[in-house]
């Protein structure tokens, strides 16, 4: 019988990072908050495409709320690294509350 292999999720600073097209979901959906990163622009670099201009939103995972009420804070950063770094800080602070 074939064994099932479980795909390892990509992580950043110990939290899952899932990508769907130009949207990245960062954090555990089972926790109170998650960060959504939306890549607003890209730039070619050698043989890859780099994310430029990233919108960041710290959101509550409570589905009973109106989508606009779910947004706790938002910002925009010039690249993906800065956006992920800020997202990690926001989630760390949200966990401490």
N, C-alpha and C positions, 0 to 999 in steps of 0.2 A: 504494500500500500504506500502510495507516495506521501511524503511528509509535506505539510503545508509550511511554506516559508513566509515569515512575517516581514514585510518591508519596514525598514528602519526610517523613521521620520527625520527630516532635517531639523536640527535644533540650533538655536542661538541663545547663548547664556542660560542653558538648561531648560528652555521652553520650546515647544514645537513651533515650527514655521512652515505653513502650508501655502502653496501658490496655486492660483487659478487665474490664468491669463495674466493681466496686469494688476491683480489684486493679491496681496499677501495677508494671511491671517496669522497673527502672532499671539501665542498664549494658549492656555488650556480652556477649552469651552466649558468645562465643568466648574471653573472658578467664576467669581463675580464679574471680572473684567477681562476684556480681550482687546487687542489693538488691530485695527485694520489699516493696512498701508496700500495706498493706491498710486501706482506709478503713472505720473502725468505726462512724462516725456522721456525719450530715450536718445542715445547718441552712439553712433558707431565708433568702435575702438578696435583697430586691427581686425580680427575675425570674429569679434563678439559685439554684442549690443549692451551698453551700460545704461542703467536707470538714472535718469536725471529728473529733478523736480518730483518729489514724493510727498503726497498728502498723508497725514497721520491722524487717526482718530482713536481715542480711548473710548471704548463703548462698554456699557453694561450688557451682560448676557441675558438679562431678564426679558423674555420674549413677550411678556404681558404689557410691556411699555410701548408707547408710540415710538417709532424709529428715531424721531427727532429728540425724544426724551432720553433715549439710550446713550446719546453722545455726551460724554463727560467733559472732554476737551479735545481740541484739534490744533494742528499746526501744519506747516509745510517746510520741508528741508530740501537742500539742493542735490543730495545724493542718497543712495540707499543706506550706506553705512551710518551716516548721521541720523537718518530716520529710525533705523533699528536701534541705535544706541539710545535715542530719546525714548523710544517705545519701551525698552528694557527698564529705564528709570521710572517711567510712568507706572508700569506694572509692579515694580518693587514698592513704590510708594503706595499704590492702591492696596497691596497685600497687607501693609502695616496698619491701615485704617481699620 
